[in-house]
Amino acid sequence: MSIFKRLYQYRELLKTSIKKDIGGKYKNSFLGVIWSFINPLLQITVYAIVFPLIMRNNIENYTVFMVCGLIPWTFFSSVVNRTSFVMVENGNIIKKVYFPREILPISLVTSEAITFIISTIIIIGFVLAFGVGITWLIVFYPLLLLAEYVLLIGISLIVSSVTVYFRDLQHFIGVFLQLLFYGTPIVYSLDFIPEHLRWIFKLNPMTYIIQGFRDIFYYHQVPQVKEILMVIVVGIILTIVGYGIFNKLQKRFAEEL
Amino acid sequence: MQEKENRIVVEHVYKTFNVYLDKANSIKEKLLFWKRNRKETREVLKDINLTIKNGEAVALIGVNGSGKSTLLKLMTKIIYPNKGKITTNGKLTSLLELGAGFHPDFSGRENIYFNASIFGLTKKEIDKRLDKIIEFSELGAYIDNPVRTYSSGMYMRLAFSVAINVDAEILLVDEILSVGDQHFQEKCINKMKELKKEGKTMVFVTHSLQSARELCDRAVWLNKGVIQMDGKTDEVIDEYIKQTT
């Protein structure tokens, strides 16, 4: 049976798990959904103070510059982080009921994508507050969102299934994400990197996505559509490979959990 | 008589479990102690062949550890065989453990939606069955309370009501009827008889030979991972009692 047919058949489960994920996260907290704004805002405040102090830069409106990179990055890092726990957390259901296991990573990426769309309000707020303004270029937003989404689906299929067999991968992922945070032009611009080292950064698909978001919100220039389409192609390849791995590994999930 | 459709076909199925004596479930340990990864393999099922036709109610009997539950799990695709093939034909519901996937903080009603969606139902289909499910569970006004406030009997009633109202062609049930009071047990057995009459296919794992006799027309006796006997319920159970007591 094809994966799409199966996902369509189980669309209600997909929908309820997304709702459960978004609703459950804030169900028992006093401030509720406001947390999804307070958290990044605090982070932005810290970075906006710290980075200009330790890093000399002549970037105009540095805070806006950084926010445009930080919000998409948060989407990426929270998916990669959470996806390494998703199977273990749901071990109880996996061991007792049959359902397409890929629903778990897919609903996680989707619910985080919705959170990301909501937190785009933060970017827009900063852009307006600092007088950078908004242009028609915002029409490229869905394309960039799609690129990051597809990329994350591929990554999450691989990470979620492999961590069932190697539990301490979770720790590696935490460290790896921290490293990648500095390896991606989020708090700095790619121009800061010496010419002969730039190719390393160009191997990182997140570089293109963050530059794309920055192009449409900060620089107000048409993003490099060709590069973004490349990221989508990479994402699709990762998804196909990842689904193959996932399918092979998921057969023993119930025994390994 | 017309040849009936096959619902479950089990062909030459083998299942072994790896039993890790000290579980090296991390990269660190696999690298450091790659020699020391002691594990035993335990053969749970050996060359099982079984064909269950449409409308049959089959009881799986056998002592503890004979592989009954494993066979049932293989049929639901929670686990997969090492060798051999299992094909099922038709919508399948399993009741392996009651209320698997219930979220304690959500109300009974919300859990009905979640649980039924795990069985692959769409919202429309659940809406249509909601009243029937609530009525069957006899939970009344409690249905809107969080599930964590339920007694184990209420929990079981809700779970059973969902599973039985999914309208699956195949129902797999693992020893669960022992929960619940006499009244509800009878109700469940009656409901299952009704489903049988409607032509549903059922497989039970049970230790209650009485309910096996009452519900099933065929019994399969598993012993140490092989099928010891397969035939009419009464004959198999009589032989089983003779040999195990």
Boltz contact constraints between the chains, C-beta under 6 A:
constraints:
  - contact:
      token1: [A, 9]
      token2: [B, 120]
      max_distance: 6.0
  - contact:
      token1: [A, 10]
      token2: [B, 120]
      max_distance: 6.0
  - contact:
      token1: [A, 12]
      token2: [B, 117]
      max_distance: 6.0
  - contact:
      token1: [A, 12]
      token2: [B, 122]
      max_distance: 6.0
  - contact:
      token1: [A, 12]
      token2: [B, 123]
      max_distance: 6.0
  - contact:
      token1: [A, 13]
      token2: [B, 117]
      max_distance: 6.0
  - contact:
      token1: [A, 13]
      token2: [B, 118]
      max_distance: 6.0
  - contact:
      token1: [A, 16]
      token2: [B, 114]
      max_distance: 6.0
  - contact:
      token1: [A, 16]
      token2: [B, 117]
      max_distance: 6.0
  - contact:
      token1: [A, 93]
      token2: [B, 100]
      max_distance: 6.0
  - contact:
      token1: [A, 93]
      token2: [B, 101]
      max_distance: 6.0
  - contact:
      token1: [A, 96]
      token2: [B, 96]
      max_distance: 6.0
  - contact:
      token1: [A, 96]
      token2: [B, 97]
      max_distance: 6.0
  - contact:
      token1: [A, 96]
      token2: [B, 100]
      max_distance: 6.0
  - contact:
      token1: [A, 97]
      token2: [B, 100]
      max_distance: 6.0
  - contact:
      token1: [A, 97]
      token2: [B, 101]
      max_distance: 6.0
  - contact:
      token1: [A, 97]
      token2: [B, 118]
      max_distance: 6.0
  - contact:
      token1: [A, 98]
      token2: [B, 76]
      max_distance: 6.0
  - contact:
      token1: [A, 98]
      token2: [B, 77]
      max_distance: 6.0
  - contact:
      token1: [A, 98]
      token2: [B, 78]
      max_distance: 6.0
  - contact:
      token1: [A, 99]
      token2: [B, 118]
      max_distance: 6.0
  - contact:
      token1: [A, 166]
      token2: [B, 27]
      max_distance: 6.0
  - contact:
      token1: [A, 167]
      token2: [B, 25]
      max_distance: 6.0
  - contact:
      token1: [A, 167]
      token2: [B, 26]
      max_distance: 6.0
  - contact:
      token1: [A, 168]
      token2: [B, 26]
      max_distance: 6.0
  - contact:
      token1: [A, 168]
      token2: [B, 27]
      max_distance: 6.0
  - contact:
      token1: [A, 168]
      token2: [B, 28]
      max_distance: 6.0
  - contact:
      token1: [A, 251]
      token2: [B, 80]
      max_distance: 6.0
  - contact:
      token1: [A, 254]
      token2: [B, 78]
      max_distance: 6.0
  - contact:
      token1: [A, 254]
      token2: [B, 79]
      max_distance: 6.0
